[in-house]
């Protein structure tokens, strides 16, 4: 059973429907007991980093998530959920993250300005994946250059150890990240057509 | 590389896909679930659904259709039509929409965009503008293109961005349904003034129109209805043509 964490951030309809579509049982929950007994955990999220951490904390979910991660349960952060896996974010102030992956979250815009690149923010739309770690189990159904759907204005930096795939948007944006049983997708696999469903299947097949 | 998006738009009335010309003469086209699946299979990058139903029963039917599409088609879904309040946002988001498009609702309720952006994030709020030329100026129209609001479209677009809209759809009433190409002049005027993604709508008649459209740097996506619904232009063929002509598209 895949547990999709419900902490009042974002739309969980599509992510639960996409697991159902690929034949995986899933539950949308904020119940620590249900989360602890899940075979896989998905941390979704849209919106602001600081807000999301506050909500996770207020819901009392963080100790349970920490425990699941250290017990080796496959854990996938999606979009903002991926950013929360890192140590810190500089989105409207400085905020501590969950710290499961090494690195920090920065706004894209100032880095584009530094390089004199004019691109719209948010980075919104379908962009192609460049796979750096072809052996990563999350990428078993994914081919080089496949397109996935992004919507974000911040990205992970100082995180070279965890990068599995990137996309190019003026800067190299970490798109898929992993360390042990912890995985992240900066894009929305549940909105990325067949390619996204393939990534969710690869995640669900992990044990 | 980020790609240019091709977006079919489905106007839904009483559970069916319909299409009008210059916002009038509405005709029945197809079943929305079948048509959505067809577009997904032929490479549409997103789908837009406009609920043009007036009755309560029709609205319930609409959210049912939306949920069914969202359970089968895993690409971004935008929903618009009679969105007047944050509660309306909530309603369609829970039924499976990813983004919500506001039009007349934002004119009547000036705080709607800001409230919704704060609650759901900018990426969720699409400002859709029906624009026509009046005395040489671009004006915002309300009520499905029937009522001149007197609002200047350039100001309106900039205000929308400042209030937190994450995307802009520009429907040219002057070119809608006429199939003689997108309103490039209008798109450029408005595109120059905003830095959020811009979706062009109104006037697509042949594949070349999309090539010309994407020569404008400020345009991120092309939206059309009639030409796709009639199957005169299949999205997979359109994308192949665009790719051959150097336009980055997802194939």
Interface residues (C-beta under 8 A of the other chain):
Chain A: X11 X13 X14 X17 X18 X20 X21 X46 X47 X48 X119 X120 X121 X122 X123 X124 X125 X126 X127 X128 X147 X149 X151 X168 X169 X188 X190 X191 X192 X193 X196 X197
Chain B: X1 X2 X3 X5 X40 X45 X67 X70 X71 X72 X74 X75 X76 X93 X94 X95 X96 X97 X98 X120 X121 X122 X123 X124 X166 X167 X195 X196 X197 X220 X221 X250
